Amino acid sequence: HLKLRPVDFATDGMFLAGLAHSPKPLSENISQAEAAAGRAVTVLAKDHLEVGGVISVVDTDVCAACLTCVRACPYDVPFINPDGEAEIDPAKCHGCGICAAECPAKAIQLCHFRDVQILAKCEVAVQ
């Protein structure tokens, strides 16, 4: 669990409390349940949710639908769409970049960390 967010789960929008977290006294279980409900209300009260800018995107012209990204993603975000191409839901993407690193065809790029951007930074750093 996260130190500053003890009821937050690794998956956004999911919260842990009570015995799902660890064995503890009833009063602590109730406190955690109230905290988890409070965190859930903050998410549900919003009209819309914004996603971060660091997400993976697929170049469908290059994608071979090899399933490497589907297998590599720890969050189970990439999937093969009906057109037979990998697709990544931006709202679910955590921006870890594992799928981009593992893609053998280099069909996936991590926004704000594209290959050309990293190479440009490296060139400036060595000048």
C-alpha positions in Angstrom: 0.0 0.0 0.0 1.1 3.6 -0.5 2.3 5.3 2.7 0.3 8.5 2.2 -2.7 6.8 0.7 -3.2 3.7 2.8 -6.6 2.7 1.3 -5.6 3.2 -2.4 -5.0 0.1 -4.5 -2.5 -0.1 -7.4 -5.4 0.0 -9.8 -7.0 3.5 -10.0 -10.5 3.7 -8.6 -10.1 0.7 -6.4 -9.6 0.9 -2.6 -8.6 -1.5 0.1 -10.0 -1.7 3.7 -10.3 -4.1 6.6 -9.2 -7.7 6.1 -8.5 -7.1 2.4 -5.7 -4.9 3.6 -4.4 -6.9 6.6 -5.8 -8.4 9.9 -6.6 -5.6 12.4 -9.1 -4.7 15.2 -12.7 -3.9 14.3 -12.4 -0.2 15.1 -9.5 0.1 12.7 -11.5 -1.8 10.0 -14.4 0.6 10.4 -12.0 3.6 10.1 -10.4 2.2 7.0 -13.8 1.4 5.5 -14.9 5.0 6.1 -11.6 6.3 4.5 -12.1 4.0 1.5 -15.7 5.3 1.1 -14.5 8.8 1.3 -11.9 8.3 -1.4 -14.5 6.6 -3.6 -16.8 9.6 -3.2 -14.1 12.0 -4.3 -13.8 10.0 -7.6 -17.6 9.6 -8.1 -18.4 13.2 -7.4 -16.4 14.5 -10.4 -18.3 15.2 -13.7 -15.3 13.9 -15.7 -11.8 12.5 -15.0 -8.6 13.7 -16.7 -5.9 11.3 -17.6 -2.2 12.1 -17.5 -0.3 13.1 -20.6 2.2 10.2 -20.3 0.4 7.3 -22.1 1.3 4.8 -24.7 0.0 5.1 -28.2 0.0 2.4 -31.0 1.0 3.1 -34.6 -1.5 0.7 -36.2 0.3 0.8 -39.5 3.3 -0.9 -37.9 1.6 -3.1 -35.4 1.8 -6.8 -36.1 -0.7 -7.9 -33.3 2.0 -10.2 -31.9 0.5 -9.9 -28.3 3.8 -8.9 -26.8 2.3 -5.7 -25.3 -0.8 -7.6 -24.1 1.4 -10.1 -22.2 3.9 -7.5 -20.9 1.5 -4.9 -19.4 1.2 -5.2 -15.7 -2.1 -3.4 -15.8 -3.8 -5.5 -18.6 -4.4 -2.4 -20.7 -3.5 -3.3 -24.3 -5.9 -5.5 -26.2 -6.3 -6.6 -29.8 -9.3 -4.8 -31.3 -11.7 -6.4 -33.9 -9.5 -5.0 -36.7 -6.6 -7.2 -35.5 -4.5 -4.3 -34.1 -3.2 -3.6 -30.7 -5.2 -0.8 -28.9 -4.5 1.0 -25.7 -7.3 2.8 -23.8 -5.7 6.2 -22.7 -8.0 6.3 -19.6 -6.6 3.0 -18.3 -2.9 3.5 -19.3 -0.6 4.2 -16.4 2.3 5.4 -18.6 4.8 2.9 -17.3 6.2 2.3 -20.9 6.7 -1.4 -20.5 4.6 -2.1 -23.6 6.6 0.4 -25.6 9.9 -1.1 -24.5 8.8 -4.6 -25.2 7.2 -4.1 -28.7 9.5 -5.8 -31.2 8.1 -3.7 -34.1 8.5 -0.4 -32.2 4.8 0.2 -33.0 4.2 1.6 -29.5 5.5 5.0 -28.3 5.2 6.6 -24.9 4.0 10.1 -25.3 6.5 12.7 -24.1 9.2 10.0 -24.2 9.2 9.2 -27.9 12.4 7.9 -29.4 13.2 11.1 -31.2 12.6 13.2 -28.1 15.0 11.0 -26.0 17.6 11.0 -28.7 17.4 14.8 -29.0 17.9 15.1 -25.2 20.9 12.7 -25.4 22.5 14.8 -28.2 22.1 18.0 -26.2 23.6 16.4 -23.1 26.8 15.3 -24.9 27.5 18.7 -26.6 
